[in-house]
Amino acid sequence: MTRMPTLRPYQPGDRAACLHLFDANTPRFFLPEERRDFEGWLDGEEGPAEYLVIEEGGQVIACGGLWFSPDPARPAGFAWGMVHPDRQRQGLGRTLAQARLDRLRALGVPHAALDTSQHTAPFYARLGFRELGRTPDGYGPGLHRVDMVADLN
């Protein structure tokens, strides 16, 4: 019997599994030196935020979050989204992104911001995000930063 993936809120007991996902996606999507920042995110050091995981058969296979800001120009956005490399291109990233977009719409947020690499920018473009700018090597050598936004109205 195949178990269906379940989307649910992050719990502190998911920390090790989320760090494993980060490590599995390094260095293609994240740089090793970003791990400390991700640990801080999971530990709630970044301010108002929400985090979700997708779990299947008791294993966390994807995770991604939202940050919130009082700045009306950038009120909210995506943070730390990732899918285990063995499970990419199976719709999990889309499910995770759509859940976050739905949550922001339910909160009345007018647009969602994100920064990502050149590797995942096309994925987010297919979900309605548009590119605002690109910084070559913005995260580190060979990993360009792409700033994007999606209108939620």
Buried (B, 14 or more C-beta within 10 A) or exposed (E): EEEEBEBEEBEEEBBEBBBEBBEBBBEEBBBEEBBEBBBEBBEEEBEEBBBBBBBBEEBBBBBBBBBBEEEEEBBBBBBBBBBBEEBBEBEBBBBBBEBBBEBBEEEEBEBBBBBBBBEBBEBBBEBBBEBEEEEEEBBBEEBBBBBBBBEBE
